[in-house]
Amino acid sequence: MRKFIFFILCLFFVSASLNAQDKVYRKNGEVLKVKIIEISSTEIKYRIYGEADGPIYVLEKDRIKKIEYESGRVENPTIDIKDPEQYADQLKKAIKINFLSPLFGYTQINFEKSLGVGKSYELTLAIIGAGKNQTLDWYTYPQTEKRDQFGIAVGAGYKFNKLPDFLFGRTRFTHIMQGAYAKPILYLGNYSENVVMDKGTGQYILERQNVTFGALQLELGKQWVFGDKFLLDLYWGFGIGADNKKEEYYYDTESYNYIIQRLGTSPGFALNGGIKLGLLIK
């Protein structure tokens, strides 16, 4: 009798052991019988049940409907993309350069710092003259002169970011600083340059002009982060700009102030844009 009871107990424990498995219910209807090894904020790691030495598989949480553990407990995995802890180990500062700006006569450097999910601030420094020295054409003389521009401009803006993008639609967060954004920004600057002035008598002379300008812009763009090290920022902006620049010719009703282009008379509609390449820093 004792042997029979012992045999029944052995069968019970073996049966319980065989049924002691975790189940992963995927959203596509598939049910996986597994042994879960690890669960992170975005994915789970598991082995196929019964393959103790088998390979470790990884499955993103957004593909899972629910997890049923061997204890009977059921979990519905969710991800809160607003949770700052999701991005705790990421670099949140960046130095960027508008790499096309030297072609237009200045060098623009930006510093950005993330203040949390969906928000950051950005500072701008533009060194006017650190770039191509543009040529002035004298239409009444067979000669050319240079602008010889020199000055500085600064800007400060606050970025409102969309929630961080997913990678190929999965819940694998790319970076807290990645995504589309809108940024109100204020620019102020001062520079001097050579200009050709029309004195109204048909005579054009070369003068040195000092210009102070400002602009309030709304910049729209999108930023990509690669490998938590590099970033690419494409943007364009519009707003209102003002300056004390004199008209160079009688038909001149706009002003190129390097980091912004004012259209019409001052104050007037202003545009800007660029492509920034950056490096994430601690």
Buried (B, 14 or more C-beta within 10 A) or exposed (E): EEEEEEEEEEEEEEEEEEEEBBBBBEEEEEEBEBBBEEBEBBBBBBBBBEEEEEEEBEBBBBBBBEBBEBEEEEEEBEBEBEEEEBBEEBBBBBBBBBBBBBEBBBBBBBBBBBEEBBEBBBBBEBBBBBBBEBEBEEEEEEEEBEBEBEBBBBBEBBBEBEEBBBEEEEBEBBBBBBBEBBBBBBBEBBBBBBBBBBEEEEEBEEEEBEBBBBBBBEBBBBBBBEEEEEBBBEBEBBBBBBBEBEBBEEEEEBBBBBBBBBEEEBBBEBBBBBBBBBEBEE
